[in-house]
Amino acid sequence: MNQVARALVRLSNTPDGKVVLNYLTQTITNRVLAPQASNQELWYLEGQRAFIATLHHLIQQGKQP
């Protein structure tokens, strides 16, 4: 897992990597569903949010010596 974390740090330090990570973070974490959203829609969005949280967590791990 350390190899993946270090690769994500390198990727997130590139201009393109920053653009992509910022785009994914903004579009997924700031998305709001309507009150009538189905359970499936809520689960799907939560899975996306968990994926973004995992990316950020791995990046922080990769920055550790």
Distance bins in CASP14 RR format, pairs under 12 A and 6 or more apart:
PFRMAT RR
TARGET T0000
AUTHOR 0000-0000-0000
RMODE 2
METHOD distances of the structure
MODEL  1
1 7 0 0 0 0 0 1 0 0 0 0 0
1 8 0 0 0 0 0 1 0 0 0 0 0
1 54 0 0 0 0 0 1 0 0 0 0 0
1 57 0 0 0 0 0 1 0 0 0 0 0
1 58 1 0 0 1 0 0 0 0 0 0 0
1 61 1 0 0 1 0 0 0 0 0 0 0
1 62 0 0 0 0 1 0 0 0 0 0 0
2 8 0 0 0 0 0 1 0 0 0 0 0
2 9 0 0 0 0 0 1 0 0 0 0 0
2 58 0 0 0 0 1 0 0 0 0 0 0
2 61 1 0 0 1 0 0 0 0 0 0 0
2 62 1 0 0 1 0 0 0 0 0 0 0
2 63 0 0 0 0 0 1 0 0 0 0 0
2 64 0 0 0 0 1 0 0 0 0 0 0
2 65 0 0 0 0 0 1 0 0 0 0 0
3 9 0 0 0 0 0 1 0 0 0 0 0
3 10 0 0 0 0 0 1 0 0 0 0 0
3 58 0 0 0 0 0 1 0 0 0 0 0
3 61 0 0 0 0 0 1 0 0 0 0 0
3 62 0 0 0 0 1 0 0 0 0 0 0
4 10 0 0 0 0 0 1 0 0 0 0 0
4 11 0 0 0 0 0 1 0 0 0 0 0
4 54 0 0 0 0 0 1 0 0 0 0 0
4 55 0 0 0 0 0 1 0 0 0 0 0
4 57 0 0 0 0 0 1 0 0 0 0 0
4 58 1 0 0 1 0 0 0 0 0 0 0
4 59 0 0 0 0 0 1 0 0 0 0 0
4 61 0 0 0 0 1 0 0 0 0 0 0
4 62 0 0 0 0 1 0 0 0 0 0 0
5 11 0 0 0 0 0 1 0 0 0 0 0
5 12 0 0 0 0 0 1 0 0 0 0 0
5 54 0 0 0 0 0 1 0 0 0 0 0
5 55 0 0 0 0 1 0 0 0 0 0 0
5 56 0 0 0 0 0 1 0 0 0 0 0
5 57 0 0 0 0 1 0 0 0 0 0 0
5 58 1 0 1 0 0 0 0 0 0 0 0
5 59 1 0 0 1 0 0 0 0 0 0 0
5 60 0 0 0 0 1 0 0 0 0 0 0
5 61 1 0 1 0 0 0 0 0 0 0 0
5 62 1 1 0 0 0 0 0 0 0 0 0
5 63 0 0 0 0 1 0 0 0 0 0 0
5 64 0 0 0 0 1 0 0 0 0 0 0
6 12 0 0 0 0 0 1 0 0 0 0 0
6 13 0 0 0 0 0 1 0 0 0 0 0
6 58 0 0 0 0 1 0 0 0 0 0 0
6 59 0 0 0 0 1 0 0 0 0 0 0
6 60 0 0 0 0 0 1 0 0 0 0 0
6 61 0 0 0 0 1 0 0 0 0 0 0
6 62 1 0 1 0 0 0 0 0 0 0 0
6 63 0 0 0 0 1 0 0 0 0 0 0
6 64 0 0 0 0 1 0 0 0 0 0 0
6 65 0 0 0 0 0 1 0 0 0 0 0
7 13 0 0 0 0 0 1 0 0 0 0 0
7 14 0 0 0 0 0 1 0 0 0 0 0
7 17 0 0 0 0 0 1 0 0 0 0 0
7 55 0 0 0 0 0 1 0 0 0 0 0
7 58 0 0 0 0 1 0 0 0 0 0 0
7 59 0 0 0 0 1 0 0 0 0 0 0
7 61 0 0 0 0 0 1 0 0 0 0 0
7 62 0 0 0 0 1 0 0 0 0 0 0
8 14 0 0 0 0 0 1 0 0 0 0 0
8 17 0 0 0 0 1 0 0 0 0 0 0
8 20 0 0 0 0 0 1 0 0 0 0 0
8 21 0 0 0 0 1 0 0 0 0 0 0
8 54 0 0 0 0 1 0 0 0 0 0 0
8 55 1 0 0 1 0 0 0 0 0 0 0
8 56 0 0 0 0 1 0 0 0 0 0 0
8 57 0 0 0 0 1 0 0 0 0 0 0
8 58 1 0 1 0 0 0 0 0 0 0 0
8 59 1 0 1 0 0 0 0 0 0 0 0
8 60 0 0 0 0 1 0 0 0 0 0 0
8 61 0 0 0 0 1 0 0 0 0 0 0
8 62 1 0 0 1 0 0 0 0 0 0 0
8 63 0 0 0 0 1 0 0 0 0 0 0
9 17 0 0 0 0 0 1 0 0 0 0 0
9 18 0 0 0 0 0 1 0 0 0 0 0
9 21 0 0 0 0 0 1 0 0 0 0 0
9 55 0 0 0 0 0 1 0 0 0 0 0
9 56 0 0 0 0 0 1 0 0 0 0 0
9 57 0 0 0 0 0 1 0 0 0 0 0
9 58 0 0 0 0 1 0 0 0 0 0 0
9 59 1 0 1 0 0 0 0 0 0 0 0
9 60 0 0 0 0 1 0 0 0 0 0 0
9 61 0 0 0 0 1 0 0 0 0 0 0
9 62 1 0 1 0 0 0 0 0 0 0 0
9 63 1 0 1 0 0 0 0 0 0 0 0
9 64 0 0 0 0 1 0 0 0 0 0 0
9 65 0 0 0 0 0 1 0 0 0 0 0
10 16 0 0 0 0 0 1 0 0 0 0 0
10 17 0 0 0 0 1 0 0 0 0 0 0
10 18 0 0 0 0 0 1 0 0 0 0 0
10 58 0 0 0 0 0 1 0 0 0 0 0
10 59 0 0 0 0 1 0 0 0 0 0 0
10 62 0 0 0 0 1 0 0 0 0 0 0
10 63 0 0 0 0 0 1 0 0 0 0 0
11 17 1 0 1 0 0 0 0 0 0 0 0
11 18 0 0 0 0 1 0 0 0 0 0 0
11 19 0 0 0 0 0 1 0 0 0 0 0
11 20 0 0 0 0 1 0 0 0 0 0 0
11 21 1 0 0 1 0 0 0 0 0 0 0
11 55 0 0 0 0 1 0 0 0 0 0 0
11 58 0 0 0 0 0 1 0 0 0 0 0
11 59 0 0 0 0 1 0 0 0 0 0 0
11 62 0 0 0 0 0 1 0 0 0 0 0
12 18 1 0 0 1 0 0 0 0 0 0 0
12 19 0 0 0 0 0 1 0 0 0 0 0
12 20 0 0 0 0 1 0 0 0 0 0 0
12 21 1 0 1 0 0 0 0 0 0 0 0
12 22 0 0 0 0 1 0 0 0 0 0 0
12 24 0 0 0 0 0 1 0 0 0 0 0
12 25 0 0 0 0 0 1 0 0 0 0 0
12 55 0 0 0 0 1 0 0 0 0 0 0
12 56 0 0 0 0 1 0 0 0 0 0 0
12 58 0 0 0 0 1 0 0 0 0 0 0
12 59 1 0 1 0 0 0 0 0 0 0 0
12 60 0 0 0 0 0 1 0 0 0 0 0
12 62 0 0 0 0 1 0 0 0 0 0 0
12 63 0 0 0 0 1 0 0 0 0 0 0
13 21 0 0 0 0 0 1 0 0 0 0 0
13 59 0 0 0 0 1 0 0 0 0 0 0
13 62 0 0 0 0 0 1 0 0 0 0 0
13 63 0 0 0 0 1 0 0 0 0 0 0
14 20 0 0 0 0 1 0 0 0 0 0 0
14 21 0 0 0 0 1 0 0 0 0 0 0
15 21 0 0 0 0 0 1 0 0 0 0 0
15 22 0 0 0 0 0 1 0 0 0 0 0
16 22 0 0 0 0 0 1 0 0 0 0 0
16 23 0 0 0 0 0 1 0 0 0 0 0
17 23 0 0 0 0 1 0 0 0 0 0 0
17 24 0 0 0 0 1 0 0 0 0 0 0
17 25 0 0 0 0 0 1 0 0 0 0 0
17 55 0 0 0 0 0 1 0 0 0 0 0
17 59 0 0 0 0 0 1 0 0 0 0 0
18 24 0 0 0 0 0 1 0 0 0 0 0
18 25 0 0 0 0 0 1 0 0 0 0 0
18 26 0 0 0 0 0 1 0 0 0 0 0
18 59 0 0 0 0 0 1 0 0 0 0 0
19 25 0 0 0 0 0 1 0 0 0 0 0
19 26 0 0 0 0 0 1 0 0 0 0 0
20 26 0 0 0 0 0 1 0 0 0 0 0
20 27 0 0 0 0 0 1 0 0 0 0 0
20 52 0 0 0 0 0 1 0 0 0 0 0
20 55 0 0 0 0 0 1 0 0 0 0 0
21 27 0 0 0 0 0 1 0 0 0 0 0
21 28 0 0 0 0 0 1 0 0 0 0 0
21 29 0 0 0 0 0 1 0 0 0 0 0
21 51 0 0 0 0 0 1 0 0 0 0 0
21 52 0 0 0 0 1 0 0 0 0 0 0
21 55 1 0 0 1 0 0 0 0 0 0 0
21 56 0 0 0 0 1 0 0 0 0 0 0
21 58 0 0 0 0 0 1 0 0 0 0 0
21 59 0 0 0 0 1 0 0 0 0 0 0
22 28 0 0 0 0 0 1 0 0 0 0 0
22 29 0 0 0 0 0 1 0 0 0 0 0
22 30 0 0 0 0 0 1 0 0 0 0 0
22 52 0 0 0 0 0 1 0 0 0 0 0
22 55 0 0 0 0 0 1 0 0 0 0 0
22 56 0 0 0 0 0 1 0 0 0 0 0
23 29 0 0 0 0 0 1 0 0 0 0 0
23 30 0 0 0 0 0 1 0 0 0 0 0
23 52 0 0 0 0 0 1 0 0 0 0 0
24 30 0 0 0 0 0 1 0 0 0 0 0
24 31 0 0 0 0 0 1 0 0 0 0 0
24 48 0 0 0 0 1 0 0 0 0 0 0
24 49 0 0 0 0 0 1 0 0 0 0 0
24 51 0 0 0 0 1 0 0 0 0 0 0
24 52 1 0 0 1 0 0 0 0 0 0 0
24 53 0 0 0 0 0 1 0 0 0 0 0
24 54 0 0 0 0 0 1 0 0 0 0 0
24 55 1 0 0 1 0 0 0 0 0 0 0
24 56 0 0 0 0 0 1 0 0 0 0 0
25 31 0 0 0 0 0 1 0 0 0 0 0
25 48 0 0 0 0 0 1 0 0 0 0 0
25 49 0 0 0 0 1 0 0 0 0 0 0
25 51 0 0 0 0 0 1 0 0 0 0 0
25 52 1 0 1 0 0 0 0 0 0 0 0
25 53 0 0 0 0 1 0 0 0 0 0 0
25 55 0 0 0 0 1 0 0 0 0 0 0
25 56 1 0 0 1 0 0 0 0 0 0 0
25 59 0 0 0 0 0 1 0 0 0 0 0
26 52 0 0 0 0 1 0 0 0 0 0 0
27 45 0 0 0 0 0 1 0 0 0 0 0
27 48 0 0 0 0 1 0 0 0 0 0 0
27 49 0 0 0 0 0 1 0 0 0 0 0
27 52 0 0 0 0 1 0 0 0 0 0 0
28 44 0 0 0 0 0 1 0 0 0 0 0
28 45 1 0 0 1 0 0 0 0 0 0 0
28 46 0 0 0 0 0 1 0 0 0 0 0
28 47 0 0 0 0 1 0 0 0 0 0 0
28 48 1 0 1 0 0 0 0 0 0 0 0
28 49 1 0 0 1 0 0 0 0 0 0 0
28 50 0 0 0 0 1 0 0 0 0 0 0
28 51 1 0 0 1 0 0 0 0 0 0 0
28 52 1 0 1 0 0 0 0 0 0 0 0
28 53 0 0 0 0 1 0 0 0 0 0 0
28 54 0 0 0 0 0 1 0 0 0 0 0
28 55 0 0 0 0 0 1 0 0 0 0 0
28 56 0 0 0 0 0 1 0 0 0 0 0
29 45 0 0 0 0 1 0 0 0 0 0 0
29 46 0 0 0 0 0 1 0 0 0 0 0
29 47 0 0 0 0 0 1 0 0 0 0 0
29 48 0 0 0 0 1 0 0 0 0 0 0
29 49 1 0 0 1 0 0 0 0 0 0 0
29 50 0 0 0 0 0 1 0 0 0 0 0
29 51 0 0 0 0 0 1 0 0 0 0 0
29 52 1 0 0 1 0 0 0 0 0 0 0
29 53 0 0 0 0 1 0 0 0 0 0 0
29 55 0 0 0 0 0 1 0 0 0 0 0
29 56 0 0 0 0 1 0 0 0 0 0 0
30 45 0 0 0 0 0 1 0 0 0 0 0
30 48 0 0 0 0 0 1 0 0 0 0 0
30 49 0 0 0 0 0 1 0 0 0 0 0
30 52 0 0 0 0 0 1 0 0 0 0 0
31 37 0 0 0 0 0 1 0 0 0 0 0
31 41 0 0 0 0 0 1 0 0 0 0 0
31 42 0 0 0 0 0 1 0 0 0 0 0
31 44 0 0 0 0 0 1 0 0 0 0 0
31 45 1 0 0 1 0 0 0 0 0 0 0
31 46 0 0 0 0 0 1 0 0 0 0 0
31 47 0 0 0 0 0 1 0 0 0 0 0
31 48 1 0 0 1 0 0 0 0 0 0 0
31 49 0 0 0 0 1 0 0 0 0 0 0
31 52 0 0 0 0 0 1 0 0 0 0 0
32 41 0 0 0 0 0 1 0 0 0 0 0
32 42 0 0 0 0 0 1 0 0 0 0 0
32 45 0 0 0 0 1 0 0 0 0 0 0
32 49 0 0 0 0 0 1 0 0 0 0 0
33 39 0 0 0 0 0 1 0 0 0 0 0
33 40 0 0 0 0 0 1 0 0 0 0 0
33 41 1 0 1 0 0 0 0 0 0 0 0
33 42 1 0 0 1 0 0 0 0 0 0 0
33 43 0 0 0 0 0 1 0 0 0 0 0
33 44 0 0 0 0 1 0 0 0 0 0 0
33 45 1 0 0 1 0 0 0 0 0 0 0
33 46 0 0 0 0 0 1 0 0 0 0 0
33 48 0 0 0 0 0 1 0 0 0 0 0
33 49 0 0 0 0 0 1 0 0 0 0 0
34 41 0 0 0 0 1 0 0 0 0 0 0
34 42 0 0 0 0 0 1 0 0 0 0 0
34 45 0 0 0 0 0 1 0 0 0 0 0
35 41 0 0 0 0 0 1 0 0 0 0 0
35 42 0 0 0 0 0 1 0 0 0 0 0
36 42 0 0 0 0 0 1 0 0 0 0 0
37 43 0 0 0 0 0 1 0 0 0 0 0
37 44 0 0 0 0 1 0 0 0 0 0 0
37 45 0 0 0 0 1 0 0 0 0 0 0
37 46 0 0 0 0 0 1 0 0 0 0 0
38 44 0 0 0 0 1 0 0 0 0 0 0
38 45 0 0 0 0 0 1 0 0 0 0 0
39 45 0 0 0 0 0 1 0 0 0 0 0
39 46 0 0 0 0 0 1 0 0 0 0 0
40 46 0 0 0 0 0 1 0 0 0 0 0
40 47 0 0 0 0 0 1 0 0 0 0 0
41 47 0 0 0 0 0 1 0 0 0 0 0
41 48 0 0 0 0 0 1 0 0 0 0 0
42 48 0 0 0 0 0 1 0 0 0 0 0
42 49 0 0 0 0 0 1 0 0 0 0 0
43 49 0 0 0 0 0 1 0 0 0 0 0
43 50 0 0 0 0 0 1 0 0 0 0 0
44 50 0 0 0 0 0 1 0 0 0 0 0
44 51 0 0 0 0 0 1 0 0 0 0 0
45 51 0 0 0 0 0 1 0 0 0 0 0
45 52 0 0 0 0 0 1 0 0 0 0 0
46 52 0 0 0 0 0 1 0 0 0 0 0
46 53 0 0 0 0 0 1 0 0 0 0 0
47 53 0 0 0 0 1 0 0 0 0 0 0
47 54 0 0 0 0 1 0 0 0 0 0 0
48 54 0 0 0 0 0 1 0 0 0 0 0
48 55 0 0 0 0 0 1 0 0 0 0 0
49 55 0 0 0 0 0 1 0 0 0 0 0
49 56 0 0 0 0 0 1 0 0 0 0 0
50 56 0 0 0 0 0 1 0 0 0 0 0
50 57 0 0 0 0 0 1 0 0 0 0 0
51 57 0 0 0 0 0 1 0 0 0 0 0
51 58 0 0 0 0 0 1 0 0 0 0 0
52 58 0 0 0 0 0 1 0 0 0 0 0
52 59 0 0 0 0 0 1 0 0 0 0 0
53 59 0 0 0 0 0 1 0 0 0 0 0
53 60 0 0 0 0 0 1 0 0 0 0 0
54 60 0 0 0 0 0 1 0 0 0 0 0
54 61 0 0 0 0 0 1 0 0 0 0 0
55 61 0 0 0 0 0 1 0 0 0 0 0
55 62 0 0 0 0 0 1 0 0 0 0 0
56 62 0 0 0 0 0 1 0 0 0 0 0
56 63 0 0 0 0 0 1 0 0 0 0 0
57 63 0 0 0 0 0 1 0 0 0 0 0
57 64 0 0 0 0 0 1 0 0 0 0 0
58 64 0 0 0 0 0 1 0 0 0 0 0
END
